[in-house]
Amino acid sequence: MCYGDPIELLKKVIDGRTLQTNAAGHTVLDDFEHFCAYSGCDPGNAWAKLAYVSARLPNP
């Protein structure tokens, strides 16, 4: 299990999905980078990235 490893969890969340682009042409990963730039969140924070991406992706 990879419950303690946010990078592995993120890979599992994204695995096999095509990341859709929004009206601005950005994927959820692009939006996370934008979110970090404006909020001051560390883009290297894997737990924050996992939370952001998993909240923004539609359920499979």
C-alpha positions in Angstrom: 0.0 0.0 0.0 1.1 3.5 -0.6 -1.1 5.4 1.9 1.9 7.2 3.4 3.3 8.3 0.0 1.4 11.2 -1.6 3.3 10.9 -4.9 2.4 7.3 -5.3 -1.2 8.1 -4.4 -1.3 10.9 -6.9 -0.1 8.5 -9.6 -2.9 6.1 -8.7 -5.5 8.9 -8.8 -4.3 10.0 -12.2 -3.5 6.6 -13.6 -5.3 5.9 -16.9 -7.2 9.2 -16.9 -6.9 11.8 -19.6 -6.5 15.1 -17.9 -9.1 17.3 -19.4 -8.4 20.9 -20.2 -10.6 23.7 -19.0 -11.8 26.8 -20.9 -8.4 28.4 -20.4 -6.7 25.3 -21.9 -5.2 24.2 -18.6 -5.2 20.8 -16.9 -5.8 20.3 -13.2 -2.0 20.1 -12.7 -1.6 23.5 -14.5 -4.3 24.9 -12.2 -2.4 23.6 -9.2 0.7 25.5 -10.3 -1.5 28.7 -10.8 -3.1 28.1 -7.3 0.4 27.9 -5.7 1.6 31.1 -7.4 -1.4 33.0 -6.0 -1.8 31.4 -2.6 1.8 30.9 -1.7 1.4 27.2 -1.4 4.6 25.3 -2.1 4.2 23.5 -5.4 6.6 20.8 -4.2 4.1 19.9 -1.4 3.0 16.5 -2.6 0.1 16.3 0.0 -1.3 19.6 -1.2 -1.0 18.6 -4.8 -2.8 15.3 -4.0 -5.6 17.1 -2.2 -6.0 19.7 -4.9 -6.0 17.2 -7.8 -8.2 14.6 -6.2 -10.8 17.3 -5.3 -10.8 18.7 -8.8 -11.0 15.5 -10.8 -14.4 14.0 -11.5 -15.2 10.7 -10.0 -14.3 7.8 -12.4 
